[in-house]
Amino acid sequence: MPCLVSSLTVRRYLTLFTGLAECLCFAGTIFGWPSLVFVLKTKDYFSSHCTNTTGVNSTQVLDCSGQDEQFSLVFTIAAFLFNFLILPNGFLFDQFGTTVARLFGIFIYTTGNLMVAFSTEALSSLLFPGLSLMAAGGNLFLLTNMQVGNMFGSRRSTVITLYNGAVGSSSAILFVIKLLFEAGISLLSSFLFLSACSIIHLLRTFLLLPRDRIPYPMPDDYTYGITCGKSKTLSLEQLTGNAQMTTEEVEDIAVKQEKSFRECLMSRFFVLHVLWSSVIQLRHFFFIGTLYPMLQRLTAGEPSLVNQYINAFAIMQLCGVLCAPWNGLIMDRHKGKPRAAGESEQEAELQASVLSLFLTVLQCLLFSICASIPYLPLQYFTFVVQVFNRAFLYGGQAAFVSVAFPLCHFGKLYGLVTALAAVFSLLQYACLALVNGPLDGNPLYVNIGLTLLSLVAFIHPLSVFLHCRSLASQRAISASS
């Protein structure tokens, strides 16, 4: 028996760290788009959209705003699909389990990499389906890995946020590809290598992940992986029969399981969480989508300076995996501490999430203000705040859904939150059109508008705080009577 426990422990930590590596290297590569754009411009992708115009003193100037719009459109569509497709992917995961979802994700991710690999100046349009399929496959890697947090009960939110932070850091992979390109290695070779790495994803699917889903709370004797036979899927009765669980934990599970999917959708928490996610995500997408032209404007088109800041942005993305766990630690800080009389574990978790939600909005406000100031050296600090905020956003988004709603609806609800936020983020393209058109390339007024809009996101942490305070007041009245 001690040998079995030891083997299970080793397997769990192996699953944790290989999942972290998978998210870190593959899940969110599309968000390193500014680095790839630098390479694609060098290779004259979409160059047919550049036109000769007459400038000052009747000089001929090459206007490549049409080319920039095509690059922005590629990223807008891919970023939209990364979030929107989590909805159908969530249903796929909830309905068919981990193995089916991952096999589908591996197939479309590999196909996307191959399309980018074989794209050329003449076949620039392959970037549209290529980046989109990479996005769709990447979010399935994240979705199927987040359940690993269920293996580490008291650190569940920390693991979930760590994985989401790793997705943000995976954008640095395109920066590595940029450096390799500058060293003489072609895009074809780099993306063929990424495609070949699908063998690793297949091995993890069959050896280190369950066929179905990992339950929460997870029993000590839970087994998974091909060497253990079929994974155990436990019912509510089996979970509540676990002698190690407290009465409050049993009640928490029972209450959560009683909530239908429709009730979750109609709840105030869900609506405000969608609003919170949508506003902050729009701010990030607009920043990433306009980063390259913004740097060109602030550097007066100096290629070496643009390259320097693009590299700094890409390097900062690597730090996302280091920033994200702080959010999880904030949410998990109540674990192991005695709760107030009558306070359920879910209520304690919701209370812990208030600070996380509030800090995320506060970071977004600071990031938005810095991004709005057209001062080039300040953008180094903007990159730092952006990485922190992005890590807090995606980690907190998933962790809150896992806390506030039943586990059986996690894939669907998390998918719906991200899908609705993705639909909202399509406003990014309207903002880009406004900047490139009437505003003549100056995003100042759009940045100010998005900064003011980010204030709306403060409603969500305030609502959760008032809900927890109301429950505490009800307990106090019940205790006194």
SEPA-453101 format. One record per atom (N, C-alpha, C): x, y, z. Coordinates in steps of 0.05 Angstrom, whole numbers, plus 5000, padded with zeros to 4 digits. Example, Ala and Ser with C-alpha at 12.3 -4.5 7.8 and 13.67 -1.06 7.14 Angstrom:
2
526448865156524649105156526449345156525749555142527349795143525850015157
//
This chain:
481
501649755000500050005000501750255000503850275017505550515016506850554988507450324975508650334948506650464928504050384931501950484914501650784918501550874943501251164949503651314938506051204941508451344930508251364900507351154887507151154858505151354849502851374863500751564855501751854859503251894880504352164886506252254864508052064856509952124835508552194809506452024803504952064778503552334779502452414802500952674803502852904798505252894810507153114806508253114778508552874766509452864739507352984720504752924726502553044711502553344714503053444738503053734744505253874727507653774728509853914716509953884685509053654675508953624646506653784635504453814650502253984642503054284641504754354661505754634662507554684638509254484631510954514607509254534582507154384580505454384556504154664553503054764575501755034573503855244567506255214579508355414576509455424548509455204534510655194507508755194484506155134489504355094466501655234468500455264491497655334493497055614483498755814489498056094481500056224463501256074445503356184428502356414411499756414404498756624386499056904399499256924426499457184438502257304437504157154424506757274418506657394390504357464380503857564353505757794345506257994362507958214354510758124345511857914358514457804349514257684321512057534316511757404290511257614268509757824275509258034255511858154245513758184264516358304256517758124235517557864238518657674218517057684192514457674194512757664171512957914153513458144166513858384151516458374135518458254148521058214135520758044110518957844112518457664089516357764070515358004074513458144056510758004055509857894077507157784078505158024075503057984060500958184055502058444043504458424030505658664019504058773996502258613984500658713962498658923971498258953998496459154009497859414013500459434008501959684010501559833983501160093985500760263961502560503962503160603938504760853936502861093937503461283955501861523958503661763956502461983951503962233949504162373977506562423986506962544012507562834010508862934031509663214031511663274009511463513997513263603975513063413951510763293947510163123924512062883923513062793946514762553946512962303948514062083936512561833937513161683963511061613977511261474002509761214001511060994011509760734012507860714036505260704031503260684052502560394057503360294081502860004087500759974109498960174111496760144131494959914125494659854099492959624091494259364100496859354098498359114108497959084138498259304153497859294182495059204189493059284174490259204179489958904176491258794156491158504152492358354175494758444184495958314207494158344232492958574236491158614259488758434257487758394232485458224228486057934235488457844227489357564233489257524263490457714278490657684307487857704319486257884310483557924321481857674319481957544295480457294291481457074308484157044309485356824325484856864355485157114365484657164393481657124400479957194381477057154385476456854388477556694369477056414369478356274393480656364402481956254426479956254449478456464452476556494474473856384467472856444443470156354437469856054435471855914424471655634420471955474446472655604468472655464494469855374501467755514490465055434495464455164483464655124457464154854447466254644457468654744461470754554472469954474501468754664516467854594543465654384543463754414524461654204522462953934513464853944495466253704486467653574510468953724526470453624549468553504570466353654576464453564596462953304587462453294561460853074550462552824545464952854534466452624525469052574541469752754558472052714575474752814563476852754578479452864572480652754546480652494542482052374519480952474493478352464490477052554465477652844459477353014480477853304477480753354469482653214481485453264475486253164447485152934439485852834412484853034391482453144395481453344376483253594377484053684401485753914404488453884391489653644394492253584382492053594352489953484341489553474312489453764300487753934312487454194300489854374305491154334328493554494334495854424315496154174309498254084290497654184262495054174254494254274228494854564225494254724246494855004246497755064243499454924258502354964255503354904227502254694215503154614188502254834168499954954172499055164154500855414155501655484179503555714182506255634171507055384175509655294165509855324135507755254121507855254091506655504079506155704096505255964085507556114073507056274053509056434040507956714034509556884022508557144014506057123996506256933977504056883959501656753972502156603994500056464008499656584036499756854038499456984064496856924077494756874061492156824072492056564088494056394086494156144103494456214133495356464138495656544166492956554180490856614166488156634178487256364190487056154174486355894186488555784204491055834197493255724212493255814241493256084245493256194272490656124287488456114272485856054285485855764296486955574280486955294290488955264313491155414312493055404334491755504360490055714357488655824380486655624391485155494374483055304382484355064396486554964385487954734398489254814424490355054425491655144449489755174473487255264467485455294490484455024500484554814483483854544493486154434510488654504504490854424522490354544550489654804551489254934576486854814591484654784576482154684589482454404601483854224587484253954597486353934619488054134621490154134642489254264668487354444667486554584691485454404712484254174704483153984723485353864741487853884733490053774749490053914777489054154778488854294804487154134824485253974815483653814833485253604849487653544840489353354854490753474878490753744879492253884900490354064916488353934929486154064943486754344954488554364974488954614988490454824970491554734948492854914929491554904901489054844901487654814876487655064859486955294871486855544856489655634847491655564863494455634856495255484831494555234829495255074805493755184781491255244784489655344761490755604751491455784769492556044761495456014749496855814760499555764749499455674720497555504714497255404687496355634668494555804678493756034661496056234657497656264678500056434674501956314654502156054654503955924635502955964606500355974602499256034576500156314566500056504585501056774578504056774571505556624585508456604580509156464554507256294545507856134521507956314496507056564499507356754476510256804470512056744489514956784484516056584463514556374457515456174438515756314410513956494403514256634378516656824378517356924402519757084405522156914399522156664409524456484404524656424374522256394362522256344333523356584318522756824328523857064316526957074318527957004342530856994346532156784328530856554325531956344308531956434279529856574271529656684244532056874238532557044258534857234255537457084254537556844266540056684265540256504240538156524223538356384198536556134196534956074216533155844216530455934205529455794185526955884171524455834189522355984181519755944195518755654190519255554166518455284159519555084179522155094184523454904203522354934231521955184240521055234268518255124272516455174252513655084256513354784250515154664234515054374231515954244257517854364271518654254297516354264317514854494318512554514336510454304329510154244303508254034295509153764304511753714303512753444311512453404341512353624356511953594386509253484393507453444374504853324380505153044391507452914385507952654396507952664427509152884438509152924467506352954478504653104464501953144473500452874473500952704453499552444452500452274476503052274482504052114504502852194530502652464535501352564559498452474561497052484538494252424538493652134547495351954539494851674545496251574571498451704578499951614601499451774627498852024625498852194649496252344653494152274639491552414643489352204642487052254656484852064656483352064630481751854626480051854602477752044606476752054630474352224635475352494648474652544673475452794686476452724715477952904726479052864753476952984773475952824792473952924810475053114831473353274843474153444866471953444887472653394912475353314923476153034912478752994909479752744897480452544919479252314919479952104939482852024937483951924959486751854960487451624942485451444937486051204920485251244891484751494883484051544855486351484837485851334816487951254797487151344769489151374752488651464724491151384707490851414682493051344664492751064653494151014631493750754617494650514633496550544651497550324667495750254690493850424696492050384718489250294709488950244683486350164674484550404672481950354673480050574670479950744695479851004691479851194714477151164729477251224754474951204771473351464768470751434763468951664763467051644786467251824805465751794830463251964830461151844841458651984844458652154869456552324871456252484895456052314920454552094918454251914941456951804950458651734930461251624937463051844949462852084939464452304949463652374978460952384982460052465009460452235029460951995018461451775036464351765046465951935036468851945044469052035073470051875089470151935118471952175125473752235107475652455112474452725107472052735094470852995088469153095112469253355116467653475138464753505129463053555149460153595142459753835124461354055129461054295113461854235084463954075080464754015053462653845038461353655052459253505041456953685033456253875050454054055045454654235021457154325019458054484996457654344970458454084969458253924945455253894938453653824958450753784954449454034943450054264954448854514945449654574917452254534911453154594884451854404864451654144871450453954852447554014847446154134866443354194862442854414841444854584836444554804817444554694789442554774774442454694746444254884729444754804705446354974687444955244682442255224679440755464674440855654697440655544722440755714746443455854748445555714740448255834740448356074720447256024697447256234676445756484685443556444699441956674707442856814732444956704745445856824770447357084766447257254786448657514785451657474783452757274796455657224795456557174766454957014751455756944724455757184706453557344708453357584691455557774696456157834721458158024728460957914722461357654724463957544717464457564688462457534671462657574642463457864637462158054650462758334646465558404654466358294677469158334688471158234668470757994658472657874639472758024613470458104603470258224577471658494575471158654596472358924596475458914597476458744615479358734619480658604594479358394583480558254560480658444536478558594532478558784509480858974511481459064535483759254538486359124530486658864537489158724530489358674501487158584488487258524460487858764443486658994451487159234436490159314438491259284462494059354466495859174449495458914450497158734434496758774404494258824396493758864368494959114356495359314373496359574364499259624373500459424386503159474397505259534375505259384354507259434333507059714320504559784311504360054299504760274320504060224345504460424366507560474370509060254371511960284374513160424349512160364326513160494302512660794303510360874314509761154316511461294337511761164360513361284382516361294377517261104360520161104353520761244326518661364314518961494288519861294267519061044270519760834251522560734251524060784273526860694275526860384279527660224260527459934262528859814286531259914293532759804316531259854342530060084345528560144369526059974371524659954349522259784348522959494356525159394345526059124351526759094381527959294392528759294420526359274438524259434432521859424449520159174445520059074420518658824415520058594430522658594430524158394446523558414475523558664486522958704514520158604521518258664504515458564509515358264509516758134490516657844489518057714513520257834521521657724545519957744570518557974572516758014596514557804597513657714573511557514573512357254587514957194587516056954601515456964630515157204641514757234670511957184679510057144659507257094666506956854685508556644679508356404696509256454724510956654729511856724756509856904770508357064754506357244766503757104775502956914759500256794763499956654790501856514800501456374826500756554849501556814848500856994869497857034871496557034848493657054849492356804862493456564855492456324866492956314896495256404905495856414934493956594949493156814936491156994948488556844952487756694932485156554933485256304952487656194955487955954972488656015000489056275007490156345033488456255057485856215051484056135073484255835079485455685061485555395065487055325090485955145106487355055130486755235154485555465149484855635172482155575183481755605209479055555220477055755209474655665202472555845192470655925215469256145209467256235229465056025231463756025254461655835259459455865238458855645225456755645205457655725177460255805174461255895149462055655132460955635107461655415090464255455076465355245065467955275051467555445026465255405012464855564988464755864994463455935016463256215024466056325031467756165044470456245050472056285024471656115005473056134979472056384964469556434965468456684952469656934965469756924991470857155006473857204998475256984995478057004987478357104958476357054941476557144913476057444910474957574930474357864928476958014923478957964939481458104937482758054909482657804900483657734874482357894852479657894852478158044831478758334832478958444856479358734859482158814849484258654857486958714848487258694818485758514806485958484777484958734763482658844772481559084760483459324765484559334789486459554796488859554778489959314773492259284755491459364726489059294718488159364691487959664688486959804709486760094708489560224705491460124721494160224720495460174693495059924683496159854657494960024634492360074636491060234615491960524615492360634639493360914641496160934629497960744636500660744625500760714595499060534585498960484556497860724541496360894554495161124541497061364539499261354555501161584555503261534533503361714513505161674490508061744496509161604516511961654524513461394522515361374504516661114497517860964521519661094537520860944559518860824579516560954582514460864601513360594592513660524567512560274558513860024570516360054580517659834594515959764619515159974634513459924658510759824649509659924627507059824616507259524611509459424600509759144594509658984620510959084642510958944667508158914679506659144679503959134691502158964674502558974647500858814629501158524635503658434639504158144644502758064671503158224691501758164717498758144714497658354700494758364698493658134681495058064660494157844643494157584658496257534674496457294690494157284711493657504724491457524744488757484730488457604706485857584693485057294686486757154671486056884662486056684684487956714703487956524726485456574744484856824750482556884766479956814753479856844727477356784712476656494715478656314712478056024714477655944743479256054762479055984790476356064802475356294794472756384805470556204796470556124770468455944760468555674776470955574782471255324796470255344825470355594836469555634864466555684866465455844848462655944850460555754839461355564822459455404808460155104810458154924805458654634807460854544787462354354796464554244780463554114754461153994756460053854732459454044709459254314716458654514695461154674688463454604700465854774697466554834667466754614651467554654623465654834608463054794612460954944598460955234607461055274634460955554644463455704638465755584642468355714635468455774606467455584589467355634561465555864553463255874566461356084560462356364569463656374592464856624601466856724580468656554572470756634553469556684525467456534517466156584491464856854490463356924511462057184511464057414513466257364528468357564529469657594502469857374487471057384460469257544441466657504443464757664426465057954432465258024458465658304466468258414455470358234454472958324446473058394416471058314401470958384372470758684369469958824390470059124389472859224384474859044389477559124384477959214355476759054337477159124308475859394301473559444314472259704310474059934320475259874343477160074355479560114336480559894325482859914306482060074281479660024271478660174247478460464254477560534278477260814286479960944288481960794298484760904300485960944273485660744256486960764229485460954210482961014217481361194200481261474210479061544224478661824233480861934251482061754267484161854286486961864274487161784249489761804234492061664248491461434259493661274271494261334300492861534312493361604340491261474358492061284375490161144391489461274418490261524422490061654448487161654458485261744441482461774450481161494455481861304439480861034444481960924470484560974475485760884501484361014525483761264522482361404545479561274549478161224527475561094529475660824542477660664535477960394546478760414576480260614583481060654611478560714628476860884618474360944632472560704633472460544612470860304611471760094632474360084637475459894656474359934684473460174690472360234717469860064722468459994701465959834704466559564717468959464712469659194723469759184753469959414766469959424796467359324808465259324792462559234802462658944811464158774797464258484804465358434832467758524838468758464866467058594887465858824881464058954901461558784906460558664884458158494887458758244903461058114898461757874914462257944943463558174948463958264975461358314990459458444977456858494990455358234995455658044977454257784980455457645005458057635008459357505031458657645057458557915056457758065080454858005088453157975068450357915074450057635087451557445077451557175089452557185118454657345123455757365149453757495168452257695159450257825175447957625182447257465163445157265167445957065188448556985188449556795208449556925235450257175237450357315263447557335274445557395258442757415267441757145277442456935262441656655269442956575295445456645299446956575324445756715348445056975344443957125367441157035375439656935355436956845361437056545370
//
